[in-house]
Amino acid sequence: MLNSTLIVVAVSIAAGATIRAWAFATFAFLVVAALGAVTLLKGSSLTEAIVSCLEVLVLMEICYLAGLFAFSLWGHIQKRRKKNSIADRSHVTGKRPHG
C-alpha cells in the first residue's frame, strides 16, 4: 500500500505541472475506482473500500494542488529573473529596454 501511495503522490504532483484540472479529475476518478475494485477483490468490506478510496482521492487532490502551486511559483520566479536580467543589462549599458 505504501508503494502505491508514493506512486500516486508522485504522479499527482507531476500532473499538477502538466495537465488541466478536468483531465486530472477524470484520471483521479479512474485511479480511485480501480483501487476500490482491487480493495474489494482482496476481501475488504464495502465501507473499508469506500474509506480507502476517499483517502486516496483526497491525497491525490492535495498533491495535485501542491504540484500546481509549486510549478506555477517556479514559472513566476523564472519570469521575474528574466525580466530583472533585462532591466539589469539596460542599467549597465545605459540603454532603455524595449517593451
N, C-alpha and C positions, 0 to 999 in steps of 0.2 A: 504494500500500500504506500510506503514511503517513496519508493521509486516512481510510482505513477503520479504521486503528488508533486514530486520535484519536476517531472516532465511537464505536468500541467502548468506549474508555475513558470517554467522557462518558456514554454510555448505562449502563454498568455502575455508575458512581458514582451516577447518579440512581436506578438500580434499587435500590441499597443503602438508599435512603431510603424507597422506596415499596412494594416487593413482597417477599414472603416468599422464603425460600431455595429451596423446592421449585419455585416459579414461575420463579425466576431460573435454576435448574439446567436446567429444560426449555427456557427461552429460550436459554441459552448453548449447549446441545446443538444446537438448531436452527440457530443462527447459525454455529457451528463446522462443522456438516455442510454448510451452504450455501457457506461459504468454502472448504471442502475440495473440493466439487464444482467451484467456479469455478477453483480452482487446478489441478485435474486437467484441466479443459477447456482451460486455457491451454497445456497440453502438458507440465506438470511430471510428474516420476515419482511413484509412489505413496508412496515414502519421504519425498520432499520435501513432499508434501501432508500426510502424517501429522504430520511435524515442525512444519510451519507451523500446523496445526490445534491441536496441543498447546500451542504458544507462545501462540496467541490465547486458548485456553481458560484457561491459567494467568494471563495478563494480565487477562482478564475476572474471574476469581475474586478476584485480588488487589484489583482496583479495586472490586468489589462489597463486599468486606470493608472496604476503606478508607472507602467511602461509608457503609456501615452503621455503622462506628465513629464517623465524623465527625458524622453526623446524630443518633446516639444521644447523643454527648457534647454536642452543641448543645442537644438537648432537656433533658438533665440540667442544663446550665448555666441554661437558661431557667426550669426548675422551682425551682432554688435561688434565682435572682433574685426570682422571685415570692414564694417563701417568706420570703426575707430582707426584702423590701419590706413584707410584712405585719407581720413582727416589728418592723421599724423604726417603723412607724406606731403600734404599740401602745406603744412606748417613749416616743414624743413625746406621745401623748395621755394616757398613764398608764393606759389600759385594757388588760386582758388579751386576747390573741387568742382567738377562738372556734375550736376544732377542733384 
